[in-house]
Structures are given as structure tokens and as C-alpha cells.
Amino acid sequence: SPRDGAGKGTGEHGEMDDSSKEALMEEAPPRYTESPPRLPCVPHELKSLLLLVALVVVALVVVNVTFLLLGLHLSESHAETVLRMTIQGLDGQGTPQQLAMSKKERTGTFSVRDGLNASATVVYDYSKLLVGYRSWRQGACYITRVDKDNFPGLDAVTETFQRRQ
């Protein structure tokens, strides 16, 4: 019968030989280890190039942000210097004067001297092209319209309005 030669060493139908059981028990099960994450099918040289490009982009962004912030700081300090020179004079001498600016309303308000112990306020309204002068000593308030191309300086405005009093 065909079964006689085929099942040699296996004993009866459905049973295993003891020697094959022992061989299976002696072998350790395979160990599965996690492989490091990597880009599939990407050569090592290309990975190095991608890393280098990423580092260069990050460095450029950091340098640009640094220069933008430095430029903003320099612009602000330059504007303060120009404003100080305008208010006190080119040599930095003279009486310090107060200035309040409003970007929203486009106005500038100066406190100036009006005589020996008095003060006055000059208001520039750049959007409406108006200049106002209020003397606290005289109690008078003057407003005049100015030419867009010939905006008077603070000294000229102060002198003009003080002569009118």
C-alpha cells in the first residue's frame, strides 16, 4: 500500500516521531529586532545632502531674522536720534522739549516755551494739514492751515504765533 513507505518513522497516522519533537524544542525561536528608521531606497549620499540642505536653510532663516531685528533696532534708535536733533538742535544744546506722536491720527504734539516761565502747545495734524498753537499764559488758541509742500518747522510756528499775541 502507498502508506507503508511514505510514513516511515512517523508511527501511526497523525503521530510524530519523538526525535523530531526534540529537535524542534532545542531550537530557539527567532529574535525580531526593530530596525532603525530610514528612508526607503535612498542612498546614504543623498541623505547627507538633504541634511546639509536643511541645515543651510535653518542657518539662513536665523541669519535673516537676526538682521531684521537688528535693522529694526537701528531704525528705531536712528529715528530717536533724528528726533532729538530736531527738538534740541543739531549740536544737542537747547531746552529739551516733549513730543507725543499718534500714528493713528497722524498728529504730533510739542510742548514749547512761551516766554520766561510759561509754556505753550503746538499740535501738527498731518492728515488735515493743520497746525495749532495754544498759549497757557495768554489763554489763546490759534489754528492755521498749512501747505502740504511747505510744512513749517517748530521754531517757525512758535515764532509766528508768539508775534501774533
DSSP file (Angstrom, degrees, kcal/mol; ACC not computed):
  #  RESIDUE AA STRUCTURE BP1 BP2  ACC     N-H-->O    O-->H-N    N-H-->O    O-->H-N    TCO  KAPPA ALPHA  PHI   PSI    X-CA   Y-CA   Z-CA
    1    1 A S    >>        0   0    0      0, 0.0     3,-1.2     0, 0.0     4,-0.5   0.000 360.0 360.0 360.0 151.8    0.0    0.0    0.0
    2    2 A P  H 3>  +     0   0    0      0, 0.0     4,-1.0     0, 0.0     3,-0.3   0.740 360.0  62.3 -64.6 -22.8    1.2    3.5   -0.6
    3    3 A R  H 3> S+     0   0    0      1,-0.2     4,-1.5     2,-0.2     0, 0.0   0.756  86.9  72.5 -74.4 -23.9    1.1    4.3    3.1
    4    4 A D  H <4 S+     0   0    0     -3,-1.2    -1,-0.2     1,-0.2     0, 0.0   0.906 108.1  28.9 -62.6 -44.0    3.7    1.8    4.0
    5    5 A G  H >< S+     0   0    0     -4,-0.5     3,-0.8    -3,-0.3    -1,-0.2   0.745 115.2  60.9 -88.9 -24.1    6.7    3.6    2.6
    6    6 A A  H 3< S+     0   0    0     -4,-1.0    -2,-0.2     1,-0.2    -1,-0.1   0.844 104.6  44.2 -76.3 -34.4    5.5    7.2    2.9
    7    7 A G  T >< S+     0   0    0     -4,-1.5     3,-2.0     2,-0.1     4,-0.4   0.042  76.4 153.6-102.1  29.5    5.1    7.3    6.6
    8    8 A K  T <  S+     0   0    0     -3,-0.8    -3,-0.1     1,-0.3    -4,-0.0  -0.344  71.8   9.8 -63.7 130.1    8.3    5.6    7.7
    9    9 A G  T 3  S+     0   0    0     -2,-0.1    -1,-0.3     7,-0.0     3,-0.1   0.413 106.1  93.2  83.3  -1.4    9.5    6.7   11.1
   10   10 A T  S <  S-     0   0    0     -3,-2.0     5,-0.2     1,-0.3     2,-0.2   0.491  77.0-146.2-100.6  -3.4    6.3    8.6   11.9
   11   11 A G        -     0   0    0     -4,-0.4    -1,-0.3     3,-0.1     3,-0.1  -0.492  56.7  -2.2  74.5-144.0    4.5    5.8   13.6
   12   12 A E  S >  S-     0   0    0     -2,-0.2     3,-1.9     1,-0.2     2,-0.1  -0.271  98.6 -67.9 -79.4 168.3    0.8    5.6   13.2
   13   13 A H  T 3  S+     0   0    0      1,-0.3    -1,-0.2    -2,-0.0     3,-0.1  -0.342 120.8  13.9 -58.4 126.8   -1.3    8.1   11.2
   14   14 A G  T 3  S+     0   0    0      1,-0.3     2,-0.3    -3,-0.1    -1,-0.3   0.408 101.9 109.7  89.3  -0.7   -1.3   11.6   13.0
   15   15 A E    <   -     0   0    0     -3,-1.9    -1,-0.3    -5,-0.2     2,-0.3  -0.816  57.5-138.9-108.6 151.1    1.5   10.9   15.4
   16   16 A M        -     0   0    0     -2,-0.3     2,-0.2    -3,-0.1    -4,-0.1  -0.734  24.6-105.4-105.0 155.4    5.0   12.5   15.3
   17   17 A D     >  -     0   0    0     -2,-0.3     4,-1.2     1,-0.1     3,-0.4  -0.544  25.6-128.7 -73.8 142.5    8.3   10.8   15.9
   18   18 A D  H  > S+     0   0    0      1,-0.2     4,-1.8    -2,-0.2     5,-0.1   0.823 105.3  59.3 -63.7 -33.2    9.9   11.7   19.3
   19   19 A S  H  > S+     0   0    0      1,-0.2     4,-1.7     2,-0.2    -1,-0.2   0.869 103.6  50.1 -67.0 -36.5   13.2   12.6   17.7
   20   20 A S  H  > S+     0   0    0     -3,-0.4     4,-1.7     2,-0.2    -1,-0.2   0.832 107.5  55.1 -71.4 -30.4   11.7   15.4   15.6
   21   21 A K  H  X S+     0   0    0     -4,-1.2     4,-1.9     1,-0.2    -2,-0.2   0.915 107.8  49.1 -65.3 -42.2    9.9   16.8   18.6
   22   22 A E  H  X S+     0   0    0     -4,-1.8     4,-1.6     1,-0.2    -2,-0.2   0.883 107.7  54.1 -65.9 -37.9   13.2   17.1   20.5
   23   23 A A  H  X S+     0   0    0     -4,-1.7     4,-1.0     1,-0.2    -1,-0.2   0.894 109.7  47.8 -64.1 -39.0   14.8   18.8   17.5
   24   24 A L  H  < S+     0   0    0     -4,-1.7    -1,-0.2     1,-0.2    -2,-0.2   0.869 110.6  51.7 -68.6 -36.1   12.1   21.5   17.4
   25   25 A M  H  < S+     0   0    0     -4,-1.9    -1,-0.2     1,-0.2    -2,-0.2   0.801 105.3  55.6 -72.5 -28.6   12.3   22.1   21.1
   26   26 A E  H  < S+     0   0    0     -4,-1.6     2,-0.3    -5,-0.1    -1,-0.2   0.795  89.5  86.9 -75.9 -28.4   16.1   22.6   21.1
   27   27 A E  S  < S-     0   0    0     -4,-1.0     0, 0.0    -3,-0.2     0, 0.0  -0.552  79.5-129.2 -75.7 133.3   16.0   25.4   18.5
   28   28 A A        -     0   0    0     -2,-0.3     3,-0.1     1,-0.1    -2,-0.1  -0.518  29.8-102.9 -77.1 148.0   15.4   28.9   20.0
   29   29 A P        -     0   0    0      0, 0.0    -1,-0.1     0, 0.0     2,-0.0  -0.374  48.1 -90.8 -67.7 152.7   12.6   30.9   18.4
   30   30 A P        -     0   0    0      0, 0.0     2,-0.5     0, 0.0    -3,-0.0  -0.327  38.2-129.5 -64.2 145.7   13.8   33.7   16.0
   31   31 A R        -     0   0    0     -3,-0.1     2,-0.6     2,-0.0    -3,-0.0  -0.843  15.5-154.4 -98.9 130.9   14.5   37.1   17.6
   32   32 A Y        -     0   0    0     -2,-0.5     2,-0.4     2,-0.0     0, 0.0  -0.916  13.1-172.3-106.4 124.0   12.9   40.1   15.9
   33   33 A T        -     0   0    0     -2,-0.6     2,-0.4     0, 0.0    -2,-0.0  -0.875  28.6-109.6-116.0 150.0   14.7   43.4   16.4
   34   34 A E        -     0   0    0     -2,-0.4    -2,-0.0     1,-0.0     0, 0.0  -0.613  31.4-137.3 -78.1 128.9   13.4   46.8   15.4
   35   35 A S        -     0   0    0     -2,-0.4     3,-0.1     1,-0.1    -1,-0.0  -0.613  29.8 -97.8 -84.1 147.9   15.4   48.2   12.6
   36   36 A P        -     0   0    0      0, 0.0     2,-0.2     0, 0.0    -1,-0.1  -0.327  47.1 -97.7 -63.5 145.5   16.4   51.9   12.8
   37   37 A P        +     0   0    0      0, 0.0     2,-0.3     0, 0.0    -3,-0.0  -0.426  57.7 159.3 -66.2 134.6   14.0   54.3   10.9
   38   38 A R        -     0   0    0     -2,-0.2    -3,-0.0    -3,-0.1     3,-0.0  -0.984  47.1 -94.2-151.4 158.9   15.4   55.2    7.5
   39   39 A L    >   -     0   0    0     -2,-0.3     3,-1.2     3,-0.1     2,-0.1  -0.625  48.8-116.7 -75.8 129.1   14.2   56.4    4.2
   40   40 A P  T 3  S-     0   0    0      0, 0.0    -1,-0.1     0, 0.0     0, 0.0  -0.430  88.5  -1.9 -69.9 138.9   13.5   53.5    1.9
   41   41 A C  T 3  S+     0   0    0      1,-0.2    -2,-0.0    -2,-0.1     0, 0.0   0.727  95.4 130.7  59.1  27.4   15.6   53.3   -1.2
   42   42 A V    <   -     0   0    0     -3,-1.2    -1,-0.2     3,-0.0    -3,-0.1  -0.950  55.5-128.7-112.6 121.4   17.5   56.5   -0.5
   43   43 A P     >  -     0   0    0      0, 0.0     4,-1.8     0, 0.0     3,-0.4  -0.254  21.1-114.0 -66.4 156.3   21.3   56.2   -0.8
   44   44 A H  H  > S+     0   0    0      1,-0.2     4,-2.2     2,-0.2     5,-0.2   0.841 114.4  56.9 -59.6 -37.4   23.5   57.5    2.1
   45   45 A E  H  > S+     0   0    0      1,-0.2     4,-2.0     2,-0.2    -1,-0.2   0.884 106.5  49.5 -63.8 -38.7   25.0   60.3    0.0
   46   46 A L  H  > S+     0   0    0     -3,-0.4     4,-2.6     2,-0.2    -1,-0.2   0.882 108.6  52.8 -69.2 -37.2   21.5   61.7   -0.7
   47   47 A K  H  X S+     0   0    0     -4,-1.8     4,-2.3     2,-0.2    -2,-0.2   0.922 109.7  48.9 -62.1 -42.9   20.6   61.6    2.9
   48   48 A S  H  X S+     0   0    0     -4,-2.2     4,-2.3     1,-0.2    -2,-0.2   0.894 111.1  50.1 -63.4 -39.8   23.7   63.6    3.8
   49   49 A L  H  X S+     0   0    0     -4,-2.0     4,-2.6     2,-0.2    -2,-0.2   0.911 110.0  50.0 -65.4 -42.5   22.9   66.1    1.1
   50   50 A L  H  X S+     0   0    0     -4,-2.6     4,-2.3     2,-0.2    -2,-0.2   0.904 111.5  49.1 -62.8 -41.0   19.3   66.5    2.4
   51   51 A L  H  X S+     0   0    0     -4,-2.3     4,-2.3     2,-0.2    -2,-0.2   0.911 111.3  49.5 -64.1 -42.3   20.6   67.0    5.9
   52   52 A L  H  X S+     0   0    0     -4,-2.3     4,-2.2     2,-0.2    -2,-0.2   0.913 111.0  49.2 -63.0 -43.7   23.1   69.6    4.7
   53   53 A V  H  X S+     0   0    0     -4,-2.6     4,-2.3     2,-0.2    -2,-0.2   0.909 110.7  50.7 -62.9 -42.5   20.5   71.5    2.7
   54   54 A A  H  X S+     0   0    0     -4,-2.3     4,-2.3     1,-0.2    -2,-0.2   0.911 110.8  48.7 -62.6 -42.2   18.2   71.5    5.8
   55   55 A L  H  X S+     0   0    0     -4,-2.3     4,-2.3     1,-0.2    -1,-0.2   0.889 110.8  50.4 -65.2 -38.9   20.9   72.9    8.0
   56   56 A V  H  X S+     0   0    0     -4,-2.2     4,-2.5     2,-0.2    -2,-0.2   0.908 110.3  49.9 -65.3 -41.8   21.8   75.6    5.5
   57   57 A V  H  X S+     0   0    0     -4,-2.3     4,-2.3     2,-0.2    -2,-0.2   0.925 111.7  48.0 -63.6 -44.2   18.1   76.7    5.2
   58   58 A V  H  X S+     0   0    0     -4,-2.3     4,-2.3     1,-0.2    -1,-0.2   0.914 111.8  50.3 -62.5 -42.3   17.8   76.9    9.0
   59   59 A A  H  X S+     0   0    0     -4,-2.3     4,-2.4     1,-0.2    -2,-0.2   0.908 110.1  50.0 -62.9 -41.8   21.0   78.9    9.2
   60   60 A L  H  X S+     0   0    0     -4,-2.5     4,-2.7     2,-0.2    -1,-0.2   0.900 110.1  50.3 -63.8 -40.6   19.8   81.3    6.6
   61   61 A V  H  X S+     0   0    0     -4,-2.3     4,-2.5     2,-0.2     5,-0.2   0.925 111.5  48.2 -63.4 -44.0   16.5   81.8    8.4
   62   62 A V  H  X S+     0   0    0     -4,-2.3     4,-2.2     2,-0.2    -2,-0.2   0.918 112.9  47.9 -63.0 -43.4   18.3   82.5   11.7
   63   63 A V  H  X S+     0   0    0     -4,-2.4     4,-2.5     2,-0.2    -2,-0.2   0.921 112.5  49.0 -64.0 -44.1   20.7   85.0   10.0
   64   64 A N  H  X S+     0   0    0     -4,-2.7     4,-2.5     1,-0.2    -2,-0.2   0.928 111.9  47.8 -62.4 -45.6   17.8   86.8    8.2
   65   65 A V  H  X S+     0   0    0     -4,-2.5     4,-2.5     1,-0.2     5,-0.2   0.904 111.5  51.9 -62.6 -40.3   15.7   87.1   11.4
   66   66 A T  H  X S+     0   0    0     -4,-2.2     4,-2.5    -5,-0.2    -2,-0.2   0.937 111.9  45.0 -61.3 -47.0   18.8   88.4   13.3
   67   67 A F  H  X S+     0   0    0     -4,-2.5     4,-2.8     2,-0.2    -2,-0.2   0.874 112.0  52.5 -67.3 -35.9   19.5   91.1   10.6
   68   68 A L  H  X S+     0   0    0     -4,-2.5     4,-2.3     2,-0.2    -2,-0.2   0.935 112.7  44.2 -63.9 -44.9   15.8   92.1   10.5
   69   69 A L  H  X S+     0   0    0     -4,-2.5     4,-2.2     2,-0.2    -2,-0.2   0.898 114.5  49.3 -66.7 -39.0   15.6   92.5   14.3
   70   70 A L  H  X S+     0   0    0     -4,-2.5     4,-2.6    -5,-0.2    -2,-0.2   0.912 111.3  49.8 -64.5 -42.1   19.0   94.4   14.3
   71   71 A G  H  X S+     0   0    0     -4,-2.8     4,-2.7     2,-0.2    -2,-0.2   0.886 109.4  51.5 -63.0 -39.6   17.7   96.6   11.5
   72   72 A L  H  X S+     0   0    0     -4,-2.3     4,-2.1     2,-0.2    -1,-0.2   0.915 111.4  47.3 -63.8 -42.3   14.5   97.3   13.4
   73   73 A H  H  X S+     0   0    0     -4,-2.2     4,-2.4     2,-0.2    -2,-0.2   0.919 113.2  47.9 -64.7 -43.3   16.5   98.3   16.4
   74   74 A L  H  X S+     0   0    0     -4,-2.6     4,-2.5     1,-0.2    -2,-0.2   0.895 110.8  51.5 -65.2 -39.4   18.9  100.5   14.4
   75   75 A S  H  X S+     0   0    0     -4,-2.7     4,-2.5     2,-0.2    -1,-0.2   0.911 111.1  48.5 -62.7 -41.6   16.0  102.2   12.7
   76   76 A E  H  X S+     0   0    0     -4,-2.1     4,-2.1     2,-0.2    -2,-0.2   0.928 113.8  44.7 -65.6 -45.0   14.3  102.9   16.0
   77   77 A S  H  X S+     0   0    0     -4,-2.4     4,-2.1     2,-0.2    -1,-0.2   0.866 113.0  52.2 -69.4 -33.5   17.5  104.4   17.6
   78   78 A H  H  X S+     0   0    0     -4,-2.5     4,-2.7     2,-0.2     5,-0.2   0.919 109.0  50.0 -65.3 -42.8   18.2  106.4   14.4
   79   79 A A  H  X S+     0   0    0     -4,-2.5     4,-2.4     1,-0.2    -2,-0.2   0.900 110.5  50.2 -62.5 -40.1   14.7  107.8   14.5
   80   80 A E  H  X S+     0   0    0     -4,-2.1     4,-2.5     2,-0.2    -1,-0.2   0.898 110.8  49.5 -64.3 -39.3   15.2  108.8   18.2
   81   81 A T  H  X S+     0   0    0     -4,-2.1     4,-2.5     2,-0.2    -2,-0.2   0.929 112.0  47.3 -65.1 -45.5   18.5  110.5   17.3
   82   82 A V  H  X S+     0   0    0     -4,-2.7     4,-2.3     1,-0.2    -2,-0.2   0.908 113.1  49.4 -62.2 -41.7   17.0  112.4   14.5
   83   83 A L  H  X S+     0   0    0     -4,-2.4     4,-2.5    -5,-0.2     5,-0.2   0.912 110.9  49.4 -64.4 -42.3   14.0  113.5   16.7
   84   84 A R  H  X S+     0   0    0     -4,-2.5     4,-2.8     1,-0.2     5,-0.3   0.903 111.7  48.9 -63.2 -40.8   16.4  114.5   19.5
   85   85 A M  H  X S+     0   0    0     -4,-2.5     4,-1.7     1,-0.2    -1,-0.2   0.881 112.4  49.3 -65.8 -36.9   18.5  116.6   17.0
   86   86 A T  H  < S+     0   0    0     -4,-2.3    -2,-0.2    -5,-0.2    -1,-0.2   0.913 116.9  40.1 -68.0 -42.7   15.3  118.2   15.6
   87   87 A I  H  < S+     0   0    0     -4,-2.5    -2,-0.2     1,-0.2    -3,-0.2   0.920 129.0  28.1 -75.0 -43.5   13.9  119.1   19.0
   88   88 A Q  H  < S-     0   0    0     -4,-2.8    -3,-0.2     1,-0.3    -2,-0.2   0.584 115.7-102.0 -96.8 -10.4   17.2  120.2   20.7
   89   89 A G    ><  -     0   0    0     -4,-1.7     3,-1.4    -5,-0.3    -1,-0.3  -0.278  41.0 -72.3 105.2 162.9   19.1  121.4   17.7
   90   90 A L  T 3  S+     0   0    0      1,-0.3    -1,-0.1    -2,-0.1    -4,-0.1   0.800 130.7  51.4 -65.1 -29.6   21.9  119.8   15.7
   91   91 A D  T 3  S-     0   0    0     -3,-0.2    -1,-0.3    -6,-0.1    -2,-0.1   0.460 112.3-116.0 -88.5   0.8   24.5  120.3   18.4
   92   92 A G  S <  S+     0   0    0     -3,-1.4    -3,-0.1     1,-0.3     2,-0.1   0.486  77.0 122.9  80.1   2.0   22.3  118.7   21.1
   93   93 A Q        +     0   0    0     -8,-0.1    -1,-0.3    -5,-0.1     2,-0.1  -0.444  35.1  64.7 -90.8 168.0   22.1  122.0   23.0
   94   94 A G  S    S-     0   0    0     -2,-0.1    -6,-0.1    -3,-0.1    -5,-0.1  -0.415  92.4 -43.6 109.7 174.4   18.9  123.8   23.9
   95   95 A T        -     0   0    0     -2,-0.1    18,-0.1    -8,-0.1     2,-0.1  -0.637  61.0-118.0 -80.1 126.6   16.0  123.1   26.1
   96   96 A P        -     0   0    0      0, 0.0     2,-0.3     0, 0.0    -1,-0.1  -0.404  33.2-158.5 -62.9 139.3   14.6  119.6   25.8
   97   97 A Q        -     0   0    0    -13,-0.1     2,-0.3    -2,-0.1    15,-0.1  -0.885  13.3-118.5-121.6 152.7   11.1  119.6   24.6
   98   98 A Q  E     -A  111   0A   0     13,-0.6    13,-1.8    -2,-0.3     2,-0.4  -0.676  26.2-170.6 -92.9 143.2    8.4  117.0   24.9
   99   99 A L  E     -A  110   0A   0     -2,-0.3     2,-0.5    11,-0.2    11,-0.2  -0.999   8.7-170.2-134.6 133.9    6.8  115.3   21.9
  100  100 A A  E     -A  109   0A   0      9,-2.3     9,-2.8    -2,-0.4     2,-0.4  -0.992  12.9-164.4-122.0 125.1    3.8  113.0   21.7
  101  101 A M  E     -A  108   0A   0     -2,-0.5     2,-0.4     7,-0.2     7,-0.2  -0.842  10.8-167.1-110.5 145.9    3.2  111.2   18.4
  102  102 A S  E  >> -A  107   0A   0      5,-2.5     5,-1.7    -2,-0.4     4,-1.1  -0.929   4.7-175.8-130.3 108.3    0.0  109.5   17.3
  103  103 A K  T  45S+     0   0    0     -2,-0.4    -1,-0.1     3,-0.2     5,-0.0   0.869  85.3  55.9 -69.4 -35.6    0.4  107.3   14.2
  104  104 A K  T  45S+     0   0    0      1,-0.2    -1,-0.2     2,-0.1    -2,-0.0   0.936 120.7  28.0 -63.1 -47.3   -3.3  106.5   14.1
  105  105 A E  T  45S-     0   0    0      2,-0.1    22,-0.4    22,-0.0    -1,-0.2   0.534 103.9-129.6 -91.4  -6.9   -4.4  110.1   14.0
  106  106 A R  T  <5 +     0   0    0     -4,-1.1    20,-2.2     1,-0.2    21,-0.7   0.941  60.4 135.8  56.1  52.9   -1.2  111.3   12.3
  107  107 A T  E   < -AB 102 125A   0     -5,-1.7    -5,-2.5    18,-0.2     2,-0.4  -0.906  42.1-158.5-127.3 156.4   -0.6  114.1   14.8
  108  108 A G  E     -AB 101 124A   0     16,-2.2    16,-3.1    -2,-0.3     2,-0.5  -0.997   7.9-161.0-133.9 131.1    2.4  115.4   16.7
  109  109 A T  E     -AB 100 123A   0     -9,-2.8    -9,-2.3    -2,-0.4     2,-0.4  -0.955   8.9-172.8-118.2 122.5    2.1  117.4   19.9
  110  110 A F  E     -AB  99 122A   0     12,-3.3    12,-2.7    -2,-0.5     2,-0.6  -0.896  17.5-146.6-113.5 141.0    5.0  119.5   21.2
  111  111 A S  E     +AB  98 121A   0    -13,-1.8   -13,-0.6    -2,-0.4     2,-0.3  -0.945  31.3 175.6-101.3 124.0    5.3  121.4   24.4
  112  112 A V  E     - B   0 120A   0      8,-2.9     8,-2.9    -2,-0.6     2,-0.3  -0.812  33.6 -95.9-126.2 164.8    7.4  124.6   23.9
  113  113 A R  E     - B   0 119A   0     -2,-0.3     2,-0.4     6,-0.2     6,-0.3  -0.601  26.8-168.9 -80.7 140.5    8.4  127.6   25.9
  114  114 A D        -     0   0    0      4,-2.4     2,-0.2    -2,-0.3     3,-0.2  -0.720  63.2 -42.8-128.2  80.5    6.3  130.7   25.7
  115  115 A G  S    S-     0   0    0     -2,-0.4     3,-0.2     1,-0.2    -1,-0.1  -0.588  99.8 -38.6  93.9-160.4    8.3  133.4   27.4
  116  116 A L  S    S+     0   0    0     -2,-0.2    -1,-0.2     1,-0.2    -3,-0.0   0.959 133.5   6.3 -73.5 -53.6   10.2  133.2   30.6
  117  117 A N  S    S+     0   0    0     -3,-0.2     2,-0.3    -4,-0.0    -1,-0.2  -0.099 111.7  86.0-124.1  35.6    8.0  131.0   32.8
  118  118 A A        -     0   0    0     -3,-0.2    -4,-2.4     2,-0.0     2,-0.3  -0.895  54.2-152.0-133.3 162.6    5.2  129.9   30.6
  119  119 A S  E     -B  113   0A   0     -2,-0.3    17,-1.8    -6,-0.3    18,-0.5  -0.883   4.6-164.5-131.4 165.1    4.6  127.1   28.1
  120  120 A A  E     -BC 112 135A   0     -8,-2.9    -8,-2.9    -2,-0.3     2,-0.5  -0.931  16.9-127.7-142.0 164.4    2.6  126.5   25.0
  121  121 A T  E     -BC 111 134A   0     13,-2.4    13,-2.5    -2,-0.3     2,-0.5  -0.970  13.9-164.0-120.7 131.2    1.5  123.5   23.0
  122  122 A V  E     -BC 110 133A   0    -12,-2.7   -12,-3.3    -2,-0.5     2,-0.5  -0.964   7.8-166.5-113.4 127.5    2.0  123.1   19.3
  123  123 A V  E     -BC 109 132A   0      9,-2.5     9,-2.8    -2,-0.5     2,-0.5  -0.964   4.9-161.9-118.0 123.5   -0.1  120.4   17.5
  124  124 A Y  E     -BC 108 131A   0    -16,-3.1   -16,-2.2    -2,-0.5     2,-0.7  -0.910   0.8-167.1 -99.8 124.2    0.7  119.3   14.0
  125  125 A D  E  >> -BC 107 130A   0      5,-3.2     5,-1.9    -2,-0.5     4,-0.9  -0.893   6.3-178.3-110.3  99.8   -2.2  117.4   12.2
  126  126 A Y  T  45S+     0   0    0    -20,-2.2   -19,-0.1    -2,-0.7    -1,-0.1   0.771  77.5  54.0 -73.1 -26.6   -0.5  115.9    9.2
  127  127 A S  T  45S+     0   0    0    -21,-0.7    -1,-0.2   -22,-0.4   -21,-0.1   0.859 120.1  31.1 -77.1 -33.8   -3.7  114.3    7.8
  128  128 A K  T  45S-     0   0    0    -22,-0.2    -2,-0.2     2,-0.1    -1,-0.2   0.422 105.1-124.2-101.7  -0.1   -5.7  117.6    7.8
  129  129 A L  T  <5 +     0   0    0     -4,-0.9    17,-2.5     1,-0.2     2,-0.3   0.921  62.8 140.2  56.5  48.9   -2.7  119.9    7.2
  130  130 A L  E   < -CD 125 145A   0     -5,-1.9    -5,-3.2    15,-0.2     2,-0.4  -0.910  38.7-162.2-121.2 149.3   -3.4  122.0   10.3
  131  131 A V  E     -CD 124 144A   0     13,-2.5    13,-2.4    -2,-0.3     2,-0.4  -0.999  11.4-166.9-128.8 129.7   -1.1  123.5   12.9
  132  132 A G  E     -CD 123 143A   0     -9,-2.8    -9,-2.5    -2,-0.4     2,-0.4  -0.899   5.8-166.6-118.1 148.0   -2.5  124.6   16.3
  133  133 A Y  E     -CD 122 142A   0      9,-3.1     9,-3.3    -2,-0.4     2,-0.5  -0.993   3.3-174.8-134.9 125.2   -0.9  126.7   18.9
  134  134 A R  E     -CD 121 141A   0    -13,-2.5   -13,-2.4    -2,-0.4     2,-0.5  -0.965   8.4-160.1-125.2 115.3   -2.2  127.1   22.5
  135  135 A S  E  >  -C  120   0A   0      5,-2.0     4,-1.6    -2,-0.5     5,-0.4  -0.821   6.1-163.4 -94.4 125.0   -0.5  129.5   24.9
  136  136 A W  T  4 S+     0   0    0    -17,-1.8    -1,-0.1    -2,-0.5   -16,-0.1   0.755  90.4  53.6 -79.0 -23.9   -1.2  128.8   28.5
  137  137 A R  T  4 S+     0   0    0    -18,-0.5    -1,-0.2     1,-0.1   -17,-0.1   0.923 119.7  30.8 -74.1 -45.6   -0.1  132.3   29.5
  138  138 A Q  T  4 S-     0   0    0      2,-0.1    -2,-0.2     1,-0.0    -1,-0.1   0.707  95.9-135.5 -86.8 -22.7   -2.4  134.2   27.1
  139  139 A G     <  +     0   0    0     -4,-1.6     2,-0.3     1,-0.3    -3,-0.2   0.644  60.6 132.5  75.7  12.6   -5.2  131.6   27.1
  140  140 A A        -     0   0    0     -5,-0.4    -5,-2.0     2,-0.0     2,-0.4  -0.680  43.3-157.1-100.4 153.2   -5.5  131.9   23.3
  141  141 A C  E     -D  134   0A   0     -2,-0.3     2,-0.4    -7,-0.2    -7,-0.2  -0.994   9.3-170.0-130.0 126.0   -5.7  129.1   20.8
  142  142 A Y  E     -D  133   0A   0     -9,-3.3    -9,-3.1    -2,-0.4     2,-0.4  -0.925   3.8-175.6-118.0 140.4   -4.6  129.6   17.2
  143  143 A I  E     +D  132   0A   0     -2,-0.4     2,-0.3   -11,-0.2   -11,-0.2  -0.999   6.7 174.3-133.5 136.6   -5.2  127.2   14.3
  144  144 A T  E     -D  131   0A   0    -13,-2.4   -13,-2.5    -2,-0.4     2,-0.3  -0.987  29.1-122.0-140.9 151.6   -4.0  127.6   10.7
  145  145 A R  E     -D  130   0A   0     -2,-0.3     2,-0.3   -15,-0.2   -15,-0.2  -0.722  31.2-157.1 -89.9 142.5   -3.9  125.6    7.6
  146  146 A V        -     0   0    0    -17,-2.5     2,-0.3    -2,-0.3     5,-0.1  -0.811  21.6-101.0-121.0 161.1   -0.5  124.8    6.0
  147  147 A D  B >   -E  150   0B   0      3,-0.5     3,-0.7    -2,-0.3   -18,-0.0  -0.608  24.1-135.4 -80.6 137.3    0.7  123.9    2.6
  148  148 A K  T 3  S+     0   0    0     -2,-0.3     3,-0.4     1,-0.2    -1,-0.1   0.850 105.9  43.9 -61.0 -35.7    1.5  120.3    2.0
  149  149 A D  T 3  S+     0   0    0      1,-0.2    -1,-0.2    -3,-0.0     2,-0.2   0.604 117.7  44.8 -87.1 -11.9    4.7  121.1    0.2
  150  150 A N  B <  S+E  147   0B   0     -3,-0.7    -3,-0.5     2,-0.0    -1,-0.2  -0.550  70.6 174.0-132.6  67.6    5.8  123.8    2.7
  151  151 A F        -     0   0    0     -3,-0.4    -3,-0.1    -2,-0.2     2,-0.0  -0.649  31.1-126.2 -78.5 122.9    5.3  122.4    6.2
  152  152 A P        -     0   0    0      0, 0.0    -1,-0.1     0, 0.0     2,-0.1  -0.347  19.8-118.2 -73.1 149.9    6.7  124.9    8.7
  153  153 A G     >  -     0   0    0      1,-0.1     4,-2.2    -2,-0.0     5,-0.2  -0.277  29.6-102.0 -77.7 170.1    9.2  123.8   11.4
  154  154 A L  H  > S+     0   0    0      1,-0.2     4,-2.5     2,-0.2     5,-0.2   0.889 120.7  50.9 -63.0 -41.9    8.5  124.0   15.1
  155  155 A D  H  > S+     0   0    0      1,-0.2     4,-2.6     2,-0.2    -1,-0.2   0.916 110.9  48.6 -63.1 -42.7   10.7  127.1   15.5
  156  156 A A  H  > S+     0   0    0      2,-0.2     4,-2.4     1,-0.2    -2,-0.2   0.906 112.9  47.6 -65.0 -41.8    8.9  129.0   12.7
  157  157 A V  H  X S+     0   0    0     -4,-2.2     4,-2.4     2,-0.2     5,-0.3   0.938 113.3  47.9 -64.2 -46.6    5.4  128.1   14.0
  158  158 A T  H  X S+     0   0    0     -4,-2.5     4,-2.1     1,-0.2    -2,-0.2   0.929 113.9  46.4 -61.1 -46.3    6.4  129.1   17.6
  159  159 A E  H  X S+     0   0    0     -4,-2.6     4,-1.7    -5,-0.2    -1,-0.2   0.917 112.4  50.6 -63.0 -44.1    7.8  132.4   16.5
  160  160 A T  H  X S+     0   0    0     -4,-2.4     4,-1.1     1,-0.2    -2,-0.2   0.931 114.1  42.8 -61.3 -47.5    4.9  133.2   14.2
  161  161 A F  H  X S+     0   0    0     -4,-2.4     4,-0.6     1,-0.2    -1,-0.2   0.843 110.8  55.2 -72.4 -31.9    2.2  132.6   16.8
  162  162 A Q  H >< S+     0   0    0     -4,-2.1     3,-0.5    -5,-0.3    -1,-0.2   0.844 105.5  53.6 -69.1 -31.4    4.2  134.4   19.6
  163  163 A R  H 3< S+     0   0    0     -4,-1.7    -1,-0.2     1,-0.2    -2,-0.2   0.825 103.5  57.6 -69.0 -30.3    4.3  137.5   17.4
  164  164 A R  H 3<        0   0    0     -4,-1.1    -1,-0.2     1,-0.3    -2,-0.2   0.674 360.0 360.0 -74.8 -16.7    0.5  137.4   17.0
  165  165 A Q    <<        0   0    0     -4,-0.6    -1,-0.3    -3,-0.5    -2,-0.1   0.512 360.0 360.0 -75.7 360.0   -0.1  137.6   20.7
